[in-house]
């Protein structure tokens, strides 16, 4: 069947959300699949990575990456297969990772391949969903954020919020492998039990346990203070941790999911003077800055998966049309592990 006979279902950004994204912020469209030009490839989407950063991409304004335009296919990384190729580096049937967008098919022309991040993936190193988790963007964020910005040393205490999420689960496991003591912060007993019993964290604080739960938990589990804090949530939890940091502590700002859907101004840290008193450092991490070193981190963490020192949990939801509702799981705290949208079966 010619590619142009295939129908590509897509989800496009119809309006910029005010607060939590709603149904009317999306449009569902169809179009024929395009044949690639010389040097290009056409891909079939198998699974998409749903990440908190997507909420920021929907906002207008200056950021580390241009916003998704109104009427454009929603940006999303994913994994899939090559179904047509006019590029000698890619063969029909190859498994690949790329910026697929929230759609069933995508055609990437020659001059867009590098910018799109199109690379072949090896399923001997990990499963398709692991290539969206530990071996994908969340894993790269965790690895370079912790190792390059956090610079962990054996015996140090590392605290990570969003500990049961995609980035948090990997941060904690890497920190343990590097000889650190690790305390997670997650929502609910089930997530906390999993973080400790399955991932090997030393402790986990349930932020849903009631007012003051995080402060009390940090006092109990970080009696000697915090050396590294990997922040995925921002807000009050960031302030609670800042009150416990040690001298020369490193704070990695990866995300602030508690603030992404605010209609009021973003709440900044109130305890920031703790950075001064403790001669500490707070630094942001944008994973794309490390793209030329992804292969090194992938090789290291594939080894950890193979020898059992690292686990990779994915929360898989089926169906492209479920995207608007599935995305909200990230902001309601409903996802347990890396949130993945399965678009088609391999």
C-alpha positions as CSV (number, residue, x, y, z in Angstrom):
1,X,0.0,0.0,0.0
2,X,1.4,3.5,-0.9
3,X,2.1,5.6,2.2
4,X,-0.3,8.2,0.9
5,X,-3.2,5.7,1.4
6,X,-2.5,5.6,5.1
7,X,-4.4,7.9,7.4
8,X,-2.4,9.8,10.1
9,X,-4.5,10.7,13.2
10,X,-3.0,13.6,15.0
11,X,-3.6,15.7,18.1
12,X,-2.9,19.4,17.8
13,X,-2.7,22.3,20.2
14,X,-5.9,24.4,19.6
15,X,-5.5,26.9,22.5
16,X,-3.0,27.8,25.2
17,X,-4.3,26.4,28.5
18,X,-5.2,28.6,31.4
19,X,-4.4,26.3,34.3
20,X,-5.0,22.6,33.8
21,X,-5.3,21.7,30.1
22,X,-8.9,20.9,29.1
23,X,-10.6,19.2,26.1
24,X,-11.1,22.4,24.2
25,X,-7.3,23.0,24.2
26,X,-6.9,20.2,21.7
27,X,-8.1,19.4,18.1
28,X,-8.1,16.0,16.5
29,X,-7.1,16.0,12.8
30,X,-6.3,13.5,10.0
31,X,-4.1,13.7,7.0
32,X,-2.4,11.4,4.5
33,X,1.1,10.1,5.4
34,X,3.8,11.8,3.4
35,X,6.4,10.0,1.3
36,X,9.9,11.1,2.4
37,X,12.1,13.1,0.0
38,X,15.7,12.1,-0.7
39,X,17.5,11.6,2.6
40,X,14.4,11.5,4.6
41,X,12.4,8.8,6.5
42,X,8.8,8.0,7.4
43,X,8.1,6.5,10.9
44,X,5.3,4.7,12.5
45,X,4.7,5.6,16.2
46,X,4.6,2.8,18.6
47,X,4.7,4.6,22.0
48,X,5.0,8.2,23.2
49,X,6.7,9.7,26.3
50,X,4.3,11.9,28.3
51,X,6.3,14.3,30.5
52,X,5.6,17.2,32.8
53,X,7.7,19.4,30.5
54,X,5.0,19.2,27.9
55,X,2.9,21.6,30.0
56,X,5.6,24.2,29.7
57,X,5.8,23.7,25.9
58,X,2.2,24.7,25.6
59,X,2.8,28.2,27.1
60,X,3.7,31.2,25.0
61,X,6.9,32.9,26.0
62,X,10.7,32.5,26.0
63,X,12.0,29.3,27.3
64,X,14.8,26.8,26.6
65,X,12.8,25.5,23.6
66,X,10.2,27.3,21.4
67,X,6.6,26.8,22.4
68,X,4.3,24.5,20.4
69,X,2.4,26.8,18.0
70,X,-1.3,27.0,17.9
71,X,-2.5,24.5,15.3
72,X,0.7,22.4,15.4
73,X,0.9,18.7,16.3
74,X,1.7,18.5,20.0
75,X,5.4,17.9,20.6
76,X,6.3,14.5,22.1
77,X,9.2,12.2,22.1
78,X,8.6,8.6,21.2
79,X,9.8,5.3,19.8
80,X,8.7,3.5,16.6
81,X,9.8,1.9,13.4
82,X,11.0,3.0,10.0
83,X,8.3,2.3,7.4
84,X,10.0,4.1,4.4
85,X,13.5,5.3,4.0
86,X,15.5,7.3,1.4
87,X,18.4,7.6,3.8
88,X,21.2,5.1,3.8
89,X,21.6,5.3,7.6
90,X,18.1,3.9,8.2
91,X,16.4,0.8,6.9
92,X,12.8,-0.2,6.9
93,X,12.1,-2.1,10.1
94,X,14.7,-0.2,12.2
95,X,13.6,0.7,15.7
96,X,14.2,4.4,16.4
97,X,13.7,7.1,19.0
98,X,12.7,10.6,17.8
99,X,10.5,13.6,18.3
100,X,7.4,11.9,16.8
101,X,4.7,14.3,18.0
102,X,1.3,13.1,19.2
103,X,0.4,11.3,16.0
104,X,0.5,7.9,14.4
105,X,3.1,8.6,11.7
106,X,5.7,11.2,11.0
107,X,8.0,12.0,8.1
108,X,11.4,13.5,8.9
109,X,13.3,15.1,6.1
110,X,17.1,15.0,5.8
111,X,17.7,18.5,7.2
112,X,15.5,17.8,10.2
113,X,17.0,14.5,11.4
114,X,19.6,15.9,13.8
115,X,17.3,18.6,15.2
116,X,14.6,15.9,15.7
117,X,17.0,13.6,17.6
118,X,16.3,10.7,15.3
119,X,18.5,7.7,16.3
120,X,18.3,4.0,16.1
121,X,17.7,2.1,19.3
122,X,18.9,-1.4,20.2
123,X,16.2,-3.5,21.9
124,X,18.9,-5.8,23.3
125,X,19.8,-2.9,25.6
126,X,16.2,-2.4,26.8
127,X,12.6,-2.7,25.9
128,X,10.7,-0.1,23.9
129,X,9.2,1.4,27.1
130,X,12.6,1.4,28.8
131,X,13.9,3.5,25.9
132,X,11.3,6.1,26.9
133,X,12.3,5.8,30.6
134,X,15.7,4.8,32.0
135,X,17.3,4.8,28.5
136,X,15.4,7.8,27.2
137,X,15.0,11.5,28.1
138,X,14.0,11.0,31.8
139,X,17.0,8.7,32.3
140,X,19.3,11.2,30.6
141,X,17.9,14.0,32.8
142,X,18.4,12.0,35.9
143,X,21.9,10.9,35.0
144,X,23.3,14.2,33.9
145,X,21.4,16.2,36.5
146,X,22.8,14.1,39.3
147,X,26.2,13.4,38.0
148,X,27.2,16.7,36.4
149,X,25.3,19.1,38.5
150,X,24.9,17.2,41.8
151,X,28.4,15.6,41.7
152,X,27.5,12.9,44.3
153,X,30.2,11.5,46.6
154,X,29.9,8.2,48.6
155,X,28.3,8.7,51.9
156,X,26.4,11.9,51.0
157,X,22.6,12.2,51.6
158,X,20.6,12.7,48.5
159,X,16.9,13.7,48.6
160,X,14.7,13.4,45.5
161,X,11.1,14.6,45.1
162,X,8.8,12.9,42.6
163,X,10.7,9.8,43.6
164,X,8.2,7.3,42.0
165,X,8.1,9.2,38.8
166,X,10.2,8.8,35.7
167,X,13.2,11.0,36.6
168,X,13.0,10.5,40.4
169,X,13.1,6.7,40.3
170,X,16.3,6.8,38.2
171,X,18.0,9.6,40.2
172,X,17.6,7.6,43.4
173,X,18.9,4.3,41.9
174,X,22.0,6.0,40.4
175,X,22.7,7.7,43.7
176,X,22.5,4.4,45.5
177,X,24.9,2.8,43.0
178,X,27.3,5.7,43.6
179,X,27.3,5.0,47.3
180,X,24.9,7.7,48.6
181,X,22.2,7.5,51.2
182,X,18.9,8.3,49.4
183,X,15.6,9.7,50.8
184,X,12.7,9.9,48.4
185,X,9.5,12.1,48.6
186,X,6.4,10.6,46.9
187,X,2.7,10.7,47.2
188,X,0.9,7.8,49.0
189,X,2.0,4.7,50.9
190,X,2.0,2.5,47.8
191,X,4.6,4.7,46.0
192,X,6.7,5.1,49.1
193,X,6.7,1.3,49.8
194,X,7.8,0.6,46.2
195,X,10.6,3.2,46.3
196,X,12.0,1.7,49.4
197,X,11.3,-2.1,48.9
198,X,11.8,-2.3,45.2
199,X,14.2,0.5,44.3
200,X,16.3,0.3,47.5
201,X,15.9,3.9,48.7
202,X,16.9,4.2,52.4
203,X,13.6,6.0,53.2
204,X,10.6,7.7,51.6
205,X,8.5,10.6,52.9
206,X,4.8,10.6,52.0
207,X,3.9,14.2,51.2
208,X,0.2,13.3,51.3
209,X,0.4,12.1,54.9
210,X,-0.7,15.5,56.2
211,X,0.4,19.1,56.9
212,X,4.0,19.2,58.0
213,X,4.7,15.6,56.8
214,X,7.7,16.6,54.6
215,X,9.3,18.8,57.3
216,X,8.9,16.0,59.9
217,X,10.1,13.3,57.5
218,X,13.2,15.3,56.6
219,X,13.9,15.9,60.3
220,X,13.6,12.1,60.9
221,X,15.4,10.8,57.9
222,X,18.0,13.6,57.2
223,X,19.1,14.2,60.8
224,X,22.6,15.1,59.5
225,X,21.2,17.3,56.8
226,X,20.9,17.2,53.0
227,X,23.9,17.3,50.6
228,X,22.1,17.0,47.3
229,X,18.5,17.7,46.5
230,X,17.1,16.8,43.1
231,X,13.9,18.8,42.8
232,X,11.1,17.8,40.5
233,X,8.2,19.5,42.2
234,X,9.1,23.0,43.5
235,X,6.8,24.9,45.9
236,X,6.6,24.2,49.6
237,X,8.6,21.0,49.4
238,X,11.6,22.9,47.9
239,X,11.4,25.3,50.9
240,X,11.2,22.5,53.4
241,X,14.4,20.9,51.9
242,X,16.3,24.2,51.8
243,X,15.8,24.5,55.5
244,X,17.8,21.2,55.9
245,X,20.7,21.6,53.5
246,X,24.3,21.2,54.5
247,X,27.3,23.5,53.8
248,X,28.2,23.3,50.1
249,X,24.9,21.5,49.2
250,X,23.9,21.2,45.6
251,X,20.3,21.8,44.6
252,X,19.3,20.5,41.1
253,X,16.3,22.2,39.6
254,X,14.8,19.8,37.2
255,X,11.1,20.7,37.3
256,X,8.4,22.3,39.4
257,X,5.3,20.2,38.6
258,X,3.4,21.8,41.6
259,X,3.5,25.1,39.8
260,X,2.9,24.3,36.1
261,X,-0.9,24.7,36.1
262,X,-1.0,27.7,38.5
263,X,-3.0,30.6,37.3
264,X,-1.2,32.8,39.8
265,X,2.5,33.7,39.6
266,X,4.9,30.8,40.2
267,X,5.8,30.5,43.8
268,X,9.5,30.9,44.2
269,X,11.7,29.7,47.1
270,X,11.2,31.5,50.4
271,X,14.2,29.9,52.1
272,X,16.7,30.9,49.4
273,X,18.9,32.7,51.9
274,X,19.8,29.2,53.1
275,X,21.9,29.0,50.0
276,X,24.0,32.0,51.2
277,X,24.3,30.8,54.8
278,X,25.4,27.3,53.7
279,X,27.5,28.4,50.7
280,X,25.3,26.2,48.6
281,X,24.5,26.1,44.9
282,X,21.2,25.9,43.0
283,X,21.4,25.1,39.3
284,X,18.9,24.1,36.6
285,X,19.2,21.1,34.3
286,X,18.0,21.0,30.7
287,X,18.7,17.6,29.3
288,X,19.2,18.7,25.7
289,X,22.5,20.3,26.7
290,X,24.0,16.9,27.1
291,X,22.8,15.3,23.8
292,X,26.3,14.6,22.5
293,X,26.9,12.4,25.6
294,X,23.6,10.5,25.7
295,X,25.3,7.4,24.3
296,X,27.7,7.3,27.3
297,X,24.9,7.4,29.8
298,X,22.8,4.9,27.8
299,X,25.7,2.4,27.8
300,X,26.2,2.8,31.6
301,X,22.6,2.4,32.5
302,X,21.9,-0.4,30.1
303,X,24.6,-2.2,32.0
304,X,22.8,-1.5,35.3
305,X,19.5,-2.9,33.8
306,X,21.3,-6.0,32.6
307,X,22.9,-6.8,35.9
308,X,19.8,-6.0,37.9
309,X,21.1,-3.0,39.8
310,X,18.5,-0.8,38.2
311,X,14.7,-1.2,37.6
312,X,12.5,0.7,35.2
313,X,8.8,1.0,35.9
314,X,6.4,2.3,33.3
315,X,2.7,3.3,33.6
316,X,1.3,2.4,30.1
317,X,-2.0,3.8,28.8
318,X,-3.3,2.6,25.4
319,X,-4.7,4.7,22.6
320,X,-3.8,7.9,20.9
321,X,-7.2,9.4,21.5
322,X,-6.7,9.1,25.3
323,X,-3.9,11.6,25.2
324,X,-5.8,14.7,26.6
325,X,-7.0,12.8,29.6
326,X,-3.8,10.7,30.0
327,X,-1.6,13.7,30.2
328,X,-3.5,15.0,33.2
329,X,-2.4,11.9,35.2
330,X,1.0,13.7,35.5
331,X,-0.5,16.7,37.3
332,X,-3.0,14.8,39.4
333,X,-0.2,12.5,40.8
334,X,-2.0,9.5,39.3
335,X,0.9,8.0,37.3
336,X,2.9,5.3,39.0
337,X,6.3,5.2,37.1
338,X,7.1,6.7,33.7
339,X,3.9,7.6,31.9
340,X,3.8,6.1,28.4
341,X,1.1,6.3,25.7
342,X,1.0,3.2,23.6
343,X,-0.1,4.2,20.1
344,X,0.3,0.9,18.2
345,X,1.4,-2.6,19.0
346,X,4.8,-3.7,17.7
